[in-house]
């Protein structure tokens, strides 16, 4: 009869044996690579085993096959330093301000009806504590036309999803 600690030890032993076996197989599979020669050259040398272990200089293959095309925007092979590569300008989204006309809180989100430059629009933000009449700052992430909210059972003609929403202090 096996006790619990014996079963655990047998499981651990099997795992250790499996890992050890995999390491041995990987090591044996890599033995041909020690000579830095293709396998057929190693087999044709018949002198001594020590001679087959001597390092052989081999040309490094080119990183890209002859005639292969590079993806668009990829620098030419052999280009000088990375300093001559042009990095794209980061997109900086500006903070906007608006006055809250009304808001609807649902779990994890707040829908905000705001007035901005005389125009009324709807925003969706992660939950934010606001009062009607507050001025808020936000960054627009994306705008979706004809967005249907399942939670509100309502379709918005246009809904702006916003990040970094905060109430401007002294805006009451």
C-alpha positions as CSV (number, residue, x, y, z in Angstrom):
1,X,0.0,0.0,0.0
2,X,1.4,3.4,-1.0
3,X,1.1,6.3,1.4
4,X,0.5,9.9,0.2
5,X,4.1,10.9,0.7
6,X,5.3,8.0,-1.4
7,X,2.9,9.0,-4.3
8,X,4.2,12.6,-4.1
9,X,7.8,11.4,-4.2
10,X,7.1,9.1,-7.1
11,X,5.4,12.0,-9.0
12,X,8.4,14.2,-8.3
13,X,10.8,11.5,-9.4
14,X,8.9,11.0,-12.7
15,X,8.9,14.7,-13.4
16,X,12.6,14.9,-12.6
17,X,13.3,11.9,-14.9
18,X,11.3,13.4,-17.7
19,X,13.2,16.7,-17.5
20,X,16.5,14.9,-17.3
21,X,15.6,12.8,-20.3
22,X,14.6,15.8,-22.3
23,X,17.9,17.6,-21.5
24,X,19.9,14.6,-22.5
25,X,18.1,14.3,-25.8
26,X,18.6,18.0,-26.5
27,X,22.3,17.7,-25.7
28,X,22.7,14.7,-28.0
29,X,20.8,16.3,-30.8
30,X,23.2,19.3,-30.7
31,X,26.3,17.2,-30.9
32,X,26.6,17.6,-34.7
33,X,26.8,21.3,-34.2
34,X,30.0,21.1,-32.2
35,X,32.1,20.5,-35.3
36,X,30.6,23.5,-37.2
37,X,30.4,21.3,-40.2
38,X,27.4,19.8,-42.1
39,X,26.7,16.2,-41.1
40,X,27.9,14.8,-44.4
41,X,31.4,16.3,-43.9
42,X,31.6,14.7,-40.5
43,X,30.7,11.3,-41.8
44,X,33.3,11.4,-44.6
45,X,36.2,12.2,-42.3
46,X,37.4,8.8,-41.2
47,X,40.6,9.7,-39.3
48,X,40.2,9.9,-35.6
49,X,37.4,11.1,-33.4
50,X,39.7,13.9,-32.1
51,X,40.2,15.2,-35.6
52,X,36.4,15.6,-36.1
53,X,36.2,17.8,-33.0
54,X,38.6,20.4,-34.2
55,X,37.0,23.7,-35.1
56,X,36.4,24.4,-38.8
57,X,36.0,27.9,-40.0
58,X,32.8,28.4,-41.9
59,X,31.3,31.4,-43.7
60,X,28.3,32.9,-42.0
61,X,25.3,32.8,-44.3
62,X,23.7,36.1,-45.3
63,X,20.8,37.1,-43.0
64,X,18.5,37.4,-46.0
65,X,18.4,35.0,-48.9
66,X,19.6,36.4,-52.3
67,X,16.7,37.9,-54.2
68,X,14.4,38.1,-51.2
69,X,12.5,41.3,-50.7
70,X,12.3,43.2,-47.4
71,X,9.0,44.4,-45.9
72,X,8.1,48.0,-46.7
73,X,9.9,50.5,-44.5
74,X,12.7,48.0,-43.5
75,X,16.1,49.6,-43.7
76,X,18.5,48.3,-46.3
77,X,20.8,45.4,-45.3
78,X,24.2,46.8,-44.3
79,X,22.8,50.3,-43.5
80,X,25.0,52.3,-41.2
81,X,24.0,52.9,-37.6
82,X,20.4,53.1,-36.4
83,X,20.9,56.9,-35.9
84,X,19.9,57.5,-39.6
85,X,16.6,55.8,-39.3
86,X,13.6,58.1,-38.9
87,X,11.3,57.3,-36.1
88,X,7.6,58.2,-36.7
89,X,6.3,61.1,-34.7
90,X,4.2,60.0,-31.7
91,X,0.6,60.9,-31.9
92,X,-0.1,63.4,-29.1
93,X,-3.8,63.6,-28.3
94,X,-4.8,66.9,-26.8
95,X,-6.9,67.4,-23.7
96,X,-10.3,68.7,-24.3
97,X,-12.7,70.5,-21.9
98,X,-16.5,70.4,-21.7
99,X,-19.3,71.2,-19.3
100,X,-21.4,68.2,-18.0
101,X,-25.1,68.6,-18.8
102,X,-26.1,65.2,-17.5
103,X,-24.5,61.8,-16.6
104,X,-25.6,58.2,-16.3
105,X,-23.6,55.8,-14.1
106,X,-23.5,52.1,-14.9
107,X,-21.1,49.5,-13.5
108,X,-17.6,50.4,-14.6
109,X,-18.7,53.2,-16.9
110,X,-20.1,56.7,-16.9
111,X,-22.0,58.2,-19.9
112,X,-21.6,61.9,-20.0
113,X,-23.7,64.4,-22.0
114,X,-21.6,67.5,-22.4
115,X,-21.6,70.9,-24.0
116,X,-18.4,71.7,-25.8
117,X,-18.1,74.9,-27.9
118,X,-21.9,75.2,-28.1
119,X,-22.3,71.6,-29.3
120,X,-23.8,68.8,-27.4
121,X,-22.1,65.4,-27.5
122,X,-22.0,62.1,-25.5
123,X,-18.9,60.7,-23.9
124,X,-18.2,57.2,-22.4
125,X,-15.6,57.1,-19.7
126,X,-14.5,54.7,-17.0
127,X,-16.4,55.5,-13.8
128,X,-15.9,59.1,-12.8
129,X,-17.5,61.0,-10.0
130,X,-19.1,64.1,-11.5
131,X,-22.0,66.4,-10.9
132,X,-24.2,68.1,-13.6
133,X,-22.6,71.5,-14.2
134,X,-19.0,70.3,-13.6
135,X,-16.3,71.1,-16.2
136,X,-14.3,68.1,-17.1
137,X,-11.0,67.5,-19.0
138,X,-10.6,64.3,-21.1
139,X,-8.7,62.8,-24.0
140,X,-10.7,61.3,-26.8
141,X,-9.6,57.8,-27.7
142,X,-12.1,56.9,-30.4
143,X,-15.5,57.9,-31.7
144,X,-18.1,55.3,-32.7
145,X,-21.2,56.3,-34.8
146,X,-24.5,54.6,-34.0
147,X,-23.2,53.0,-30.8
148,X,-25.8,50.8,-29.0
149,X,-25.5,50.4,-25.3
150,X,-27.0,47.1,-24.2
151,X,-26.9,48.2,-20.5
152,X,-28.9,51.4,-21.3
153,X,-30.9,49.9,-24.2
154,X,-30.2,53.0,-26.2
155,X,-28.4,53.9,-29.4
156,X,-26.2,57.0,-29.5
157,X,-25.9,58.8,-32.8
158,X,-22.2,59.3,-32.0
159,X,-20.3,58.3,-28.8
160,X,-16.8,59.4,-27.9
161,X,-14.8,56.9,-25.8
162,X,-12.5,59.0,-23.6
163,X,-9.5,58.4,-21.3
164,X,-8.0,60.4,-18.5
165,X,-11.3,62.0,-17.5
166,X,-11.0,64.4,-14.5
167,X,-13.1,67.2,-13.0
168,X,-11.5,70.7,-13.3
169,X,-11.2,72.1,-9.8
170,X,-13.3,75.2,-9.1
171,X,-15.6,74.6,-12.0
172,X,-18.8,74.4,-10.0
